[in-house]
Amino acid sequence: MKKTLLYIGIVIISSAVLTFGTIKWFESLSNDSAEEEATNEEKEKTEKKGVTEVESVAATEQLESEREQIKGTISDADIDHFLEQGLNPFGTKVAMEQLDDAHYQEYIHGMSHQKVRAEKKWGFYELHPRRVEWLLEGLEKVDLQHEQVYRNILEKWAQGDFSEVDRDHNAIWSIQGGTVGRATGILSTAEEQEYIESQ
């Protein structure tokens, strides 16, 4: 009798552990699936468009160069000054109609940095409502491979919802083929302000 109860107890505990492990495994798969889908979509679009690796690298280098020139905090007056000079809210000459996936990835990724915890961060654009609005408007003027990913992120941000900003960062990071700098959490308000001031 005691052995039977012991066996039943072991079976119940084993089943519970196995069930819990299976649930956690499925949860991790669903969290990573959006990032994997975004990466696969980017590869397919690159192949379809016939964009060579050299062209892609050149475009990325141009964005990185511009990023270094315009990083830091931004005010409404700064954005007004950019617009008066014929520039966009990021301080570059790229018009809405010229935006492509690389621009959206660069800008969203860079803006997310002030809100996420990550081992390494490359690039920073202060997350400003007018920048978010401009990017949302741009989605109506261009066709992009990852338009829905960008739209989902930007619409949340336009509403002041940053509750998933680490996941937003990682979706873009994954599309870009990130290997270092995955977001592991969201900064506190004080940590965010400290990060912005350090830029």
HUURTA-V481487 format. One line per field, one symbol per residue. ss: DSSP state (A for helix, B for strand, O for the rest). phi: phi as a letter, one per 40 degrees, with the letter a starting at -180 (. if undefined). burial: 1 if it has 9 or more other ideal C-beta (glycine too) atoms within 8 Angstrom, else 0. A space follows every 50 residues. Layout:
ss->???
phi->???
burial->???
This chain:
ss->OAAAAAAAAAAAAAAAAAAAAAAAAAAAAAAAAAAAAAAAAAAAAAAAAO OOAAAAAAAAAAAAAAAAAAOOOOOAAAAAAAAAOOOOOOOOOOOAAAOO AAAAAAAAAAAAOOOBBBOOOOOOOOOOAAAAAAAAAAOOOOOOOOAAAA AAAAAAAAOOOOOOAAAAAAAAAAAOOOOOOOBBBBOOAAAAAAAAAAO
phi->.ccccccccccccccccccccccccccccccccccccccccccccccccg ccccccccccccccccdccbchcabdcccdcdcccgbcccgbcccdcccb dcccccccdcccdcbbcacbbbgabccbdcccdcccccccbbbbcbdccc cdcccccccgcbcbccccdcccdcdcgdbbhccbibccdccccccdccc
burial->00000000000000000000000000000010011101101101110000 00000100110011011001100100011001100011111000010011 11111111111111111100001111110111111111100101011011 1011111100010011111111111101001110011000110011001
